[in-house]
């Protein structure tokens, strides 16, 4: 698949996710076969005002390319200026977030709130394309405000007509929660209506989901969000199928453990021990959620205060899984809870921007 001059072949895209797709997460995903990754969503205004935390989320290494940057904004001139500024970072794609449904974004009339303003949407895309000077511009959208206000076809045409090189469609409405299944048929309708590449997104957790989504909709590729949490192996499993091999299935727990430990080391190096602990804990839980003993792991890991102790727990937990020391659990129910709420062990969570 080509996005402007960028060709990622048959590979998949990693979605931008708030507090998730930092450099360590992207590096692991790329090593396991992701074709294009994205930074966490960053404020367009924060870029032009050199806001520290915005720039921290924006930075990426040359080895991560190809990589996209996702912007949040509602002012055409600010978006134009931020895209001009982004040229010095040389991303491969610049994406506009028109899909984030959380109140702290939509109350400022950004994210998925932009879908209610088609004239503004066109101006935003035009200003980004004008400022990008050849870097492909994409837009990530949802179906509409709710199931009674679906305007995705009109918005998709506006996005294409104003010069975007790619459209990413999360096939849920703004008011939908994750308990509501994505309506893939809208991806098919958008693909039929547009000439630019259309990327499908929503309710994709297994290689067979990806294959089914592409088969049913004709979309050019698939963007993986929650399905990649603790599961970078999804990318290499799909790539193996595309290369004519059988699905490798879930890796053995020793490989999961090795990748998990590498990930926690990258997080520790990126943020330092104090700031990385919570990030490490949630990622470790995600890696091991498909194995017996997950409830025991959650109970133990949340009280740990050092990276070394977490690493020791991961190694001990892995040995116990290999030796079948844990009692059986209802992993199907845990998987269902995860699919509806990724931090399923907490009473509250931050909404993933995806």
Helices and strands as residue ranges (DSSP letters): E 2-3, E 6-7, E 13-14, H 23-31, E 37-38, E 42-43, H 44-48, H 52-58, G 62-64, E 67-72, H 76-86, E 93-98, H 103-106, G 111-116, H 118-132, E 136-141, H 152-161, E 166-170, H 185-193, E 197-201, H 207-217, E 221-224, G 226-228, H 233-242, H 253-271, H 273-288, H 294-301, H 307-322, H 331-340
